[in-house]
Amino acid sequence: MPTLTDLVFLQPHMSANEWKELAEEHGGVICIDKPATWTSFDIVKKIRNMTQIRKVGHAGTLDPLATGLLIVCFYKKATKHIEQFQAGTKVYEAVIRLGATTKTLDAEAPEEHIVPVDISENDVNRVLPQFLGTIEQVPPLYSAVKQNGVRLYKLARKGQDTEIRPRLTEIHALENIQLNGNFLSLTVTCSKGTYIRSLARDIGEALGCGGYLHSLRRTHIGEFSVKNAMSIESLIEVFGDSRKRSE
C-alpha cells in the first residue's frame, strides 16, 4: 500500500499539468491555508472545479470562521489516507472572548450573558491545568457530531433540547498564554476530535465569567504546517479561476 511519502504534494513551482499527471498516478495532496468565512466544503468544491478532478476529500473540517491548514486529497490513492492525516496531532492558535457566551460557542452567533471580567493571569494559570491530558469534553450543539444517528446541528436548528454525551479527548499542551483585557489567547496542541469551541466554553466556565471562541487558526496537522500551505489565490494562479469553467 502506498505511504504518505509516495503522494504528490502540490508545490508552488509545479505547473497544473505536471502535478495532475503525477497525482493521477500516485495520488495528490494540496495543503491549503483556508480563509475565514469559507466552509471546508466550499474549499473542496472550489478546488474540484479548478482541477476538474472528481475524487476529492479533505482531512479534517475547519469551522467557517476558522482559518489555517486544510489538507485536501485527490484520487483514491490519496483519499484512502485521509484517516491517517486526520489522526495527526493538531496545533491551533485560539483567542477566547471572556465575559460572554454564544449559542454556537463562537463568533457566528450574537453574544449572550455578558458580564464584567475581573480575571488575572494567576486565575488563568490556576484553571488551565485541569484541561491538560485526557479530559472529557461535551461537543458543541452546533456541530456535525452524530447522536442516535442524527447530526447535532440538525437538532439545534429544530430547537430540540438534547443531552449531549461527553467524549474523551487529549490536550497535550496549552502554551503562549496571554491575557489582554477580555481576551485570552493561547496555543493548543491536541488530539483528533478536540473541539476548541468546547474548550473555550469550559475555560470560561472555570473562570466563572463564561467565554466563547473569538478566533481560531490551525497551524499544524501532524508534520504538516500552514507555513507550507497555499492560498486560494495561489491555486488560481496555478489552475485558473473555476468561475470560468462549467460547474
Secondary structure, DSSP 8 states (H G I E B T S, - for coil): ---GGGSEE--TT--HHHHHHHHHHH-EEEEEEE-TT--HHHHHHHHHHHHT-S-EEESS---TT-EEEEEEEESHHHHTTHHHHHTS-EEEEEEEEES-B-TTSBTTS--BS-------HHHHHHHGGGGSEEEEE---SSSS-EETTEEHHHHHHTT-------EEEEEEEEEEEEEETTEEEEEEEE-TT--HHHHHHHHHHHTTS-EEEEEEEEEEETTEEGGG-B-HHHHHHHH--GGGS--
